[in-house]
Structure formats: structure tokens, C-alpha cells
Amino acid sequence: MPPSAVKTIRDQIFWQYAKLISKSAGLSNARAFQMSRFVKLRDGEIVWSSTIREWLHEHENPGACIYCGAAGGPLTTEHILPRCCGGPDIPDNAIRVCRPCNSAKGARRLYEWKGLKEKDAIPRIAEGKYLKLLYDLHEQKGTLNVDKKDLGRMMCPACDLHSRCEDEGTVEKMTVYCLEGVFHAE
């Protein structure tokens, strides 16, 4: 669960991104560092990496699957937020992955696929792109500033991951499912 300072959908996105920054700095377990990155992101003192920087990272190993790192086999184009969930057909929503990973993920969203227990094992390139995309989509939907105290009224009724939240004991609590559950097949 995120710290109490994470109050809105925007905050949850920035918290996840702060954790990525910490992991990249080799400080995955340094909660104080994560919190300082979160506050700086939230307050606009730092910004997340540019699309060009992400593109460069993505193309460092052009023959390797972004999810599992396997190289040598044919790669497919994967929509991080599936098209059936309203994911746009744009480069910011696409990565190259091996067929087994593409099949394993199927039509599920990234956090839905990995679950809460494995969410921190998502490769940085995929999660970084995904968080930026979710930020843009929530901004378009007008839900970036939904407060965690309003989840049950404003987000949960439109979310199709309610059964996951019930199974994991997170109903009406701010999790990564709140970031993607409102984007689903209509």
C-alpha cells in the first residue's frame, strides 16, 4: 500500500514512478528516497524522463523482450494497455515482447496481469511508459485528482477489477488497480 501522502490518482501515478526512480538508482528499499522523489514529482521540482529517453532505453537491446529479457526469438508488438481496454494505437502504448510474454499477458492490463504482489517486478521501460500513458488518459477522463476518500463513489463503480480488490482486501483503497480498472471494454 502507498504511504498516507498518496491521496489522489495523480499521486498514485507519481508514487509508482518514484519507486521506478529508486529502483534505477539502486535504492529500491530506501523509503525516504522514494518519498523525496514522490514529493519532487508531485510538486513539479522534477519531471519524469522524456519520451526520447524512454525510446533510447527501449532500443538498447532491440532483439530482447521488454518483459522477460529473452533475446533471439521473434518479437511482437504489445499494447501495454490493450486496445480492448481503450488503449490507443500509438507508440507510447506499444513495446516489443516475445510471443510467450504477449500470450501470457493477453488482453489484461499491466498491473492486472502482474497483480499486487508482482507489481514491483515490472520492467522499468514498460512501467514507465505505462504510467505516462495512464497519466494522460486520466487527465483526459478528468480523474487525476480523484481523492482516495472518493474512490468508492467515483472510481469503484466504473472499475472492472472489483473482484481482484475483494480477493486482495483492497476494496476502496488506493492501489495500482485504481490506475487502470476504469479502462476496460465497454
Backbone as CSV, one residue per row, in Angstrom:
resi,resn,N_x,N_y,N_z,CA_x,CA_y,CA_z,C_x,C_y,C_z
1,MET,0.839,-1.182,0.000,0.000,0.000,0.000,0.882,1.242,0.000
2,PRO,0.428,2.266,-0.683,1.207,3.506,-0.718,1.152,4.236,0.623
3,PRO,2.076,5.158,0.853,2.052,5.926,2.106,0.843,6.864,2.151
4,SER,0.568,7.382,3.339,-0.604,8.244,3.527,-0.535,9.533,2.713
5,ALA,0.652,9.938,2.273,0.786,11.148,1.461,0.182,10.971,0.066
6,VAL,-0.028,9.738,-0.343,-0.630,9.445,-1.650,-2.138,9.529,-1.478
7,LYS,-2.705,10.608,-2.000,-4.122,10.885,-1.770,-4.976,10.841,-3.033
8,THR,-4.376,11.006,-4.204,-5.142,11.081,-5.448,-4.589,10.105,-6.482
9,ILE,-5.326,9.952,-7.557,-4.865,9.121,-8.673,-3.524,9.657,-9.186
10,ARG,-3.412,10.969,-9.321,-2.154,11.592,-9.751,-1.013,11.200,-8.799
11,ASP,-1.284,11.277,-7.503,-0.278,10.906,-6.509,0.143,9.447,-6.663
12,GLN,-0.835,8.563,-6.895,-0.518,7.141,-7.035,0.396,6.917,-8.240
13,ILE,0.122,7.620,-9.328,0.984,7.509,-10.510,2.382,8.005,-10.174
14,PHE,2.487,9.148,-9.512,3.798,9.683,-9.147,4.510,8.773,-8.135
15,TRP,3.767,8.162,-7.213,4.382,7.245,-6.248,4.997,6.050,-6.973
16,GLN,4.254,5.484,-7.918,4.795,4.347,-8.679,6.031,4.775,-9.462
17,TYR,6.001,5.975,-10.022,7.152,6.447,-10.790,8.348,6.724,-9.865
18,ALA,8.081,7.234,-8.672,9.153,7.463,-7.696,9.818,6.147,-7.325
19,LYS,9.031,5.081,-7.244,9.601,3.767,-6.965,10.486,3.302,-8.121
20,LEU,10.105,3.628,-9.353,10.950,3.308,-10.512,12.278,4.054,-10.446
21,ILE,12.213,5.332,-10.094,13.432,6.137,-9.956,14.340,5.506,-8.896
22,SER,13.753,5.111,-7.783,14.520,4.489,-6.697,15.178,3.196,-7.163
23,LYS,14.410,2.385,-7.891,14.958,1.125,-8.384,16.117,1.388,-9.349
24,SER,15.955,2.361,-10.228,17.015,2.705,-11.188,18.262,3.218,-10.485
25,ALA,18.088,3.861,-9.340,19.221,4.388,-8.564,19.823,3.332,-7.642
26,GLY,19.272,2.122,-7.672,19.763,1.068,-6.799,19.319,1.226,-5.358
27,LEU,18.239,1.971,-5.155,17.747,2.253,-3.800,16.305,1.780,-3.624
28,SER,16.004,0.587,-4.135,14.628,0.085,-4.111,14.004,0.064,-2.733
29,ASN,14.792,-0.200,-1.712,14.243,-0.319,-0.359,14.413,0.946,0.466
30,ALA,14.885,2.012,-0.143,15.102,3.273,0.583,13.819,4.102,0.544
31,ARG,12.942,3.873,1.504,11.627,4.528,1.527,11.759,6.058,1.572
32,ALA,12.753,6.564,2.295,12.935,8.019,2.380,13.289,8.592,1.012
33,PHE,14.123,7.886,0.253,14.484,8.346,-1.097,13.256,8.313,-2.002
34,GLN,12.476,7.228,-1.910,11.246,7.127,-2.704,10.306,8.287,-2.382
35,MET,10.165,8.568,-1.092,9.261,9.646,-0.675,9.763,10.986,-1.189
36,SER,11.071,11.220,-1.136,11.584,12.510,-1.618,11.367,12.648,-3.121
37,ARG,11.532,11.554,-3.885,11.277,11.606,-5.338,9.795,11.853,-5.591
38,PHE,8.937,11.189,-4.812,7.494,11.386,-4.951,7.124,12.858,-4.738
39,VAL,7.607,13.441,-3.651,7.292,14.835,-3.329,7.796,15.754,-4.442
40,LYS,8.997,15.509,-4.941,9.556,16.347,-6.020,8.746,16.203,-7.313
41,LEU,8.297,14.990,-7.623,7.441,14.794,-8.800,6.106,15.517,-8.602
42,ARG,5.502,15.288,-7.457,4.192,15.891,-7.150,4.246,17.409,-7.198
43,ASP,5.343,17.974,-6.665,5.467,19.419,-6.585,6.077,20.047,-7.836
44,GLY,6.380,19.232,-8.832,6.924,19.746,-10.088,8.390,20.132,-10.036
45,GLU,9.096,19.736,-8.986,10.532,20.042,-8.891,11.365,19.174,-9.826
46,ILE,10.870,17.968,-10.120,11.476,17.109,-11.129,10.359,16.591,-12.026
47,VAL,10.699,16.189,-13.216,9.725,15.625,-14.147,10.211,14.255,-14.583
48,TRP,9.285,13.441,-15.000,9.709,12.125,-15.453,10.447,12.223,-16.767
49,SER,11.170,11.156,-17.080,12.039,11.183,-18.253,11.230,11.407,-19.526
50,SER,11.899,11.947,-20.503,11.239,12.294,-21.767,10.942,11.050,-22.590
51,THR,10.056,11.216,-23.556,9.713,10.139,-24.473,10.950,9.690,-25.240
52,ILE,11.808,10.622,-25.613,13.013,10.266,-26.356,13.927,9.401,-25.495
53,ARG,14.066,9.763,-24.234,14.899,8.972,-23.327,14.334,7.562,-23.173
54,GLU,13.008,7.453,-23.040,12.364,6.136,-22.960,12.622,5.347,-24.238
55,TRP,12.500,5.995,-25.384,12.725,5.329,-26.663,14.146,4.784,-26.728
56,LEU,15.117,5.571,-26.272,16.508,5.115,-26.274,16.690,3.895,-25.378
57,HIS,16.110,3.932,-24.176,16.205,2.783,-23.271,15.555,1.552,-23.894
58,GLU,14.443,1.772,-24.528,13.700,0.672,-25.137,14.501,0.017,-26.265
59,HIS,15.318,0.801,-26.938,16.068,0.285,-28.083,17.519,-0.084,-27.765
60,GLU,17.884,-0.098,-26.481,19.237,-0.507,-26.092,19.489,-1.964,-26.453
61,ASN,18.491,-2.805,-26.297,18.565,-4.226,-26.644,17.417,-4.535,-27.597
62,PRO,17.550,-4.156,-28.871,16.421,-4.236,-29.802,15.876,-5.640,-30.046
63,GLY,16.667,-6.680,-29.799,16.182,-8.032,-30.039,15.677,-8.722,-28.788
64,ALA,15.595,-7.988,-27.673,15.188,-8.594,-26.403,13.771,-8.198,-26.019
65,CYS,13.066,-9.139,-25.431,11.710,-8.896,-24.930,11.772,-7.897,-23.777
66,ILE,10.935,-6.890,-23.814,10.900,-5.876,-22.751,10.457,-6.503,-21.427
67,TYR,9.569,-7.490,-21.462,9.071,-8.084,-20.224,10.050,-9.061,-19.583
68,CYS,10.567,-10.023,-20.360,11.386,-11.075,-19.747,12.865,-10.998,-20.106
69,GLY,13.211,-10.190,-21.096,14.611,-10.040,-21.490,15.120,-11.090,-22.448
70,ALA,14.290,-12.080,-22.786,14.723,-13.128,-23.712,15.064,-12.516,-25.064
71,ALA,16.161,-12.991,-25.635,16.615,-12.489,-26.941,16.695,-13.648,-27.927
72,GLY,16.658,-13.294,-29.185,16.850,-14.295,-30.228,15.592,-14.749,-30.925
73,GLY,14.470,-14.720,-30.247,13.225,-15.139,-30.876,12.517,-13.972,-31.518
74,PRO,11.497,-14.272,-32.288,10.738,-13.175,-32.908,9.981,-12.369,-31.848
75,LEU,9.937,-11.074,-32.045,9.214,-10.189,-31.133,7.913,-9.740,-31.773
76,THR,6.937,-9.457,-30.923,5.649,-8.957,-31.379,5.408,-7.592,-30.743
77,THR,4.492,-6.847,-31.313,4.128,-5.560,-30.737,3.027,-5.791,-29.713
78,GLU,3.265,-5.297,-28.514,2.346,-5.459,-27.387,1.792,-4.098,-27.004
79,HIS,0.485,-4.004,-26.889,-0.143,-2.797,-26.360,-0.176,-2.945,-24.841
80,ILE,0.522,-2.073,-24.129,0.609,-2.188,-22.679,-0.790,-2.086,-22.077
81,LEU,-1.541,-1.091,-22.495,-2.965,-1.022,-22.171,-3.673,-1.563,-23.413
82,PRO,-4.234,-2.771,-23.319,-4.818,-3.403,-24.507,-5.832,-2.519,-25.221
83,ARG,-5.879,-2.709,-26.510,-6.833,-1.949,-27.326,-8.256,-2.216,-26.857
84,CYS,-8.551,-3.445,-26.456,-9.906,-3.774,-25.992,-10.260,-3.059,-24.697
85,CYS,-9.258,-2.490,-24.016,-9.492,-1.716,-22.789,-9.390,-0.218,-23.069
86,GLY,-9.446,0.139,-24.330,-9.376,1.549,-24.689,-7.970,2.066,-24.887
87,GLY,-7.002,1.169,-24.902,-5.617,1.580,-25.138,-5.448,2.107,-26.548
88,PRO,-4.844,3.271,-26.684,-4.674,3.850,-28.020,-3.600,3.118,-28.823
89,ASP,-3.724,3.174,-30.117,-2.747,2.557,-31.020,-1.688,3.602,-31.356
90,ILE,-0.839,3.903,-30.361,0.205,4.910,-30.501,1.516,4.335,-29.974
91,PRO,2.650,4.881,-30.384,3.942,4.364,-29.914,4.092,4.367,-28.383
92,ASP,3.494,5.328,-27.704,3.605,5.385,-26.242,2.869,4.248,-25.541
93,ASN,2.082,3.484,-26.270,1.358,2.346,-25.706,1.859,1.028,-26.285
94,ALA,2.996,1.043,-26.956,3.484,-0.163,-27.613,4.919,-0.474,-27.207
95,ILE,5.164,-1.757,-26.993,6.518,-2.247,-26.737,6.695,-3.548,-27.504
96,ARG,7.942,-3.976,-27.632,8.248,-5.227,-28.329,8.511,-6.307,-27.291
97,VAL,7.772,-7.398,-27.416,7.897,-8.507,-26.471,7.899,-9.840,-27.221
98,CYS,8.356,-10.875,-26.539,8.352,-12.204,-27.147,6.916,-12.742,-27.179
99,ARG,6.690,-13.710,-28.024,5.349,-14.291,-28.154,4.838,-14.905,-26.844
100,PRO,5.697,-15.651,-26.111,5.188,-16.214,-24.854,4.710,-15.131,-23.858
101,CYS,5.437,-14.033,-23.743,5.002,-12.959,-22.839,3.728,-12.300,-23.350
102,ASN,3.655,-12.084,-24.648,2.467,-11.470,-25.228,1.251,-12.364,-24.976
103,SER,1.425,-13.663,-25.165,0.324,-14.598,-24.928,-0.043,-14.669,-23.445
104,ALA,0.974,-14.674,-22.582,0.720,-14.755,-21.142,-0.071,-13.542,-20.649
105,LYS,0.268,-12.364,-21.147,-0.435,-11.153,-20.721,-1.819,-11.094,-21.350
106,GLY,-1.904,-11.473,-22.611,-3.189,-11.479,-23.302,-3.838,-10.112,-23.321
107,ALA,-5.118,-10.062,-23.021,-5.888,-8.811,-23.068,-5.975,-8.148,-21.697
108,ARG,-5.084,-8.528,-20.788,-5.104,-7.916,-19.454,-4.243,-6.659,-19.433
109,ARG,-4.588,-5.762,-18.515,-3.781,-4.576,-18.288,-2.535,-4.978,-17.508
110,LEU,-1.528,-4.115,-17.492,-0.222,-4.475,-16.940,-0.288,-4.887,-15.468
111,TYR,-0.890,-4.078,-14.605,-0.971,-4.422,-13.186,-1.944,-5.572,-12.957
112,GLU,-2.991,-5.612,-13.736,-3.930,-6.727,-13.655,-3.188,-8.037,-13.948
113,TRP,-2.313,-8.028,-14.928,-1.538,-9.216,-15.304,-0.575,-9.626,-14.195
114,LYS,0.158,-8.668,-13.664,1.184,-8.977,-12.668,0.627,-9.110,-11.249
115,GLY,-0.454,-8.416,-10.944,-1.015,-8.478,-9.600,-0.253,-7.590,-8.633
116,LEU,-0.815,-7.403,-7.465,-0.199,-6.520,-6.473,1.122,-7.074,-5.952
117,LYS,1.236,-8.390,-5.843,2.466,-8.976,-5.307,3.642,-8.835,-6.257
118,GLU,3.401,-8.829,-7.555,4.478,-8.752,-8.533,4.601,-7.383,-9.202
119,LYS,3.816,-6.407,-8.771,3.806,-5.106,-9.452,5.168,-4.427,-9.455
120,ASP,5.974,-4.681,-8.435,7.277,-4.027,-8.379,8.348,-4.752,-9.195
121,ALA,7.966,-5.864,-9.817,8.900,-6.600,-10.668,8.685,-6.271,-12.151
122,ILE,7.795,-5.360,-12.439,7.544,-4.974,-13.834,8.760,-4.217,-14.343
123,PRO,9.261,-4.566,-15.523,10.434,-3.858,-16.058,10.190,-2.356,-16.186
124,ARG,11.224,-1.596,-15.870,11.166,-0.149,-15.828,10.644,0.470,-17.123
125,ILE,11.103,-0.023,-18.252,10.682,0.553,-19.537,9.168,0.424,-19.712
126,ALA,8.651,-0.769,-19.464,7.211,-0.995,-19.632,6.406,-0.164,-18.643
127,GLU,6.799,-0.193,-17.366,6.017,0.535,-16.365,6.129,2.042,-16.530
128,GLY,7.312,2.528,-16.890,7.478,3.965,-17.109,6.565,4.472,-18.219
129,LYS,6.557,3.748,-19.342,5.677,4.136,-20.452,4.206,4.055,-20.027
130,TYR,3.896,2.993,-19.305,2.518,2.755,-18.887,2.018,3.861,-17.961
131,LEU,2.836,4.246,-16.993,2.431,5.303,-16.064,2.193,6.623,-16.778
132,LYS,3.038,6.949,-17.733,2.849,8.196,-18.502,1.565,8.132,-19.312
133,LEU,1.304,6.969,-19.907,0.075,6.792,-20.677,-1.145,6.906,-19.761
134,LEU,-1.107,6.230,-18.612,-2.230,6.310,-17.672,-2.453,7.736,-17.183
135,TYR,-1.368,8.457,-16.947,-1.487,9.860,-16.540,-2.267,10.632,-17.607
136,ASP,-1.868,10.488,-18.869,-2.542,11.195,-19.965,-4.012,10.788,-20.076
137,LEU,-4.285,9.493,-19.956,-5.666,9.020,-20.078,-6.539,9.498,-18.917
138,HIS,-5.983,9.488,-17.702,-6.746,10.010,-16.558,-6.944,11.520,-16.689
139,GLU,-5.961,12.201,-17.224,-6.111,13.645,-17.442,-7.259,13.901,-18.416
140,GLN,-7.319,13.133,-19.506,-8.405,13.268,-20.478,-9.756,12.931,-19.861
141,LYS,-9.773,11.944,-18.990,-11.016,11.480,-18.352,-11.441,12.395,-17.199
142,GLY,-10.521,13.248,-16.728,-10.825,14.151,-15.637,-10.767,13.481,-14.266
143,THR,-9.989,12.399,-14.145,-9.944,11.642,-12.894,-8.599,11.724,-12.165
144,LEU,-7.675,12.532,-12.622,-6.358,12.629,-11.976,-6.456,13.074,-10.516
145,ASN,-7.402,13.926,-10.213,-7.486,14.484,-8.863,-8.525,13.808,-7.972
146,VAL,-9.016,12.643,-8.405,-9.947,11.911,-7.543,-9.191,11.504,-6.286
147,ASP,-9.735,11.879,-5.150,-9.120,11.615,-3.852,-9.462,10.199,-3.395
148,LYS,-8.563,9.601,-2.618,-8.788,8.224,-2.166,-10.055,8.092,-1.325
149,LYS,-10.476,9.146,-0.662,-11.718,9.070,0.122,-12.953,9.020,-0.789
150,ASP,-12.777,9.347,-2.060,-13.882,9.326,-3.017,-13.845,8.125,-3.960
151,LEU,-12.914,7.201,-3.753,-12.787,6.047,-4.654,-14.090,5.262,-4.751
152,GLY,-14.687,4.959,-3.603,-15.909,4.168,-3.580,-17.060,4.803,-4.324
153,ARG,-17.075,6.105,-4.366,-18.155,6.828,-5.041,-17.829,7.119,-6.504
154,MET,-16.559,7.459,-6.788,-16.230,7.956,-8.130,-15.491,6.959,-9.021
155,MET,-14.695,6.063,-8.434,-13.887,5.180,-9.266,-14.382,3.730,-9.229
156,CYS,-14.646,3.233,-8.055,-15.008,1.820,-7.917,-16.227,1.418,-8.763
157,PRO,-17.268,2.247,-8.842,-18.417,1.842,-9.662,-18.072,1.672,-11.149
158,ALA,-17.046,2.375,-11.627,-16.663,2.281,-13.038,-15.530,1.279,-13.273
159,CYS,-15.044,0.656,-12.215,-13.892,-0.242,-12.287,-14.345,-1.686,-12.474
160,ASP,-13.648,-2.416,-13.338,-13.993,-3.825,-13.520,-13.021,-4.761,-12.794
161,LEU,-12.196,-4.213,-11.906,-11.264,-5.037,-11.134,-11.726,-5.224,-9.691
162,HIS,-13.010,-4.992,-9.452,-13.547,-5.069,-8.093,-13.304,-6.440,-7.460
163,SER,-13.469,-7.509,-8.238,-13.268,-8.854,-7.673,-11.812,-9.059,-7.252
164,ARG,-10.865,-8.467,-7.994,-9.450,-8.542,-7.589,-9.248,-7.823,-6.253
165,CYS,-9.864,-6.653,-6.127,-9.747,-5.896,-4.876,-10.371,-6.674,-3.715
166,GLU,-11.507,-7.321,-3.957,-12.133,-8.136,-2.913,-11.203,-9.265,-2.500
167,ASP,-10.629,-9.972,-3.490,-9.725,-11.100,-3.212,-8.483,-10.661,-2.447
168,GLU,-8.012,-9.449,-2.711,-6.761,-8.974,-2.115,-6.988,-8.017,-0.941
169,GLY,-8.245,-7.822,-0.566,-8.561,-6.999,0.601,-8.267,-5.523,0.411
170,THR,-8.461,-5.018,-0.788,-8.131,-3.616,-1.059,-9.325,-2.802,-1.564
171,VAL,-10.535,-3.269,-1.309,-11.725,-2.549,-1.770,-11.702,-1.123,-1.212
172,GLU,-11.888,-0.163,-2.095,-11.910,1.270,-1.776,-10.601,1.771,-1.178
173,LYS,-9.508,1.068,-1.432,-8.181,1.522,-1.023,-7.392,1.844,-2.283
174,MET,-6.540,2.839,-2.211,-5.757,3.277,-3.364,-4.679,2.239,-3.685
175,THR,-4.784,1.622,-4.860,-3.759,0.699,-5.351,-3.535,0.983,-6.832
176,VAL,-2.618,0.233,-7.426,-2.372,0.394,-8.860,-3.589,-0.017,-9.682
177,TYR,-4.473,-0.837,-9.117,-5.691,-1.199,-9.841,-6.562,0.026,-10.098
178,CYS,-6.480,1.008,-9.205,-7.249,2.249,-9.399,-6.772,3.000,-10.641
179,LEU,-5.532,2.768,-11.022,-4.974,3.465,-12.179,-5.484,2.905,-13.497
180,GLU,-5.848,1.622,-13.517,-6.187,1.001,-14.791,-7.586,0.401,-14.857
181,GLY,-8.234,0.191,-13.724,-9.513,-0.501,-13.703,-10.656,0.208,-14.385
182,VAL,-10.535,1.519,-14.557,-11.610,2.252,-15.241,-11.428,2.228,-16.759
183,PHE,-10.329,1.637,-17.215,-10.102,1.482,-18.650,-10.339,0.022,-19.006
184,HIS,-11.516,-0.255,-19.560,-11.889,-1.623,-19.878,-12.846,-1.632,-21.048
185,ALA,-13.095,-2.843,-21.557,-14.027,-2.994,-22.677,-15.406,-2.527,-22.233
186,GLU,-15.989,-1.719,-23.041,-17.329,-1.181,-22.709,-18.403,-2.144,-23.138
